[in-house]
Amino acid sequence: MTKMRDEQERFIHLVRLAWDLHATGPGTVVDLPVKENLAVLVRRAKEPFRIGAVKDPTGWFFAWGRRRDQRVRALDINAFQRVLEAAQ
């Protein structure tokens, strides 16, 4: 049950991020692959920028890499701005 709830929370965070990004201009897609983690793809010239939602003991984060500077708290009101900066 916990795994399903985590996946539902991941989906909700990613849809909210996609909506916030949509309002600022870049095209976004919520990617729901069968055998991979859910993600938001931000369209850009070279290739899509992939953002996932990860959970650790302190909460949910949007992440686009493994380093700590490649993530932002999912509930941060300005998270979409940080993602936009990283996508450029």
Secondary structure, DSSP 8 states (H G I E B T S, - for coil): -HHHHHHHHHHHHHHHHHHHHHTTS--EEEE--SSS--EEEE--SSS-EEEEEEEETTEEEEESSSSGGGEEETT-TTHHHHHHHHH-
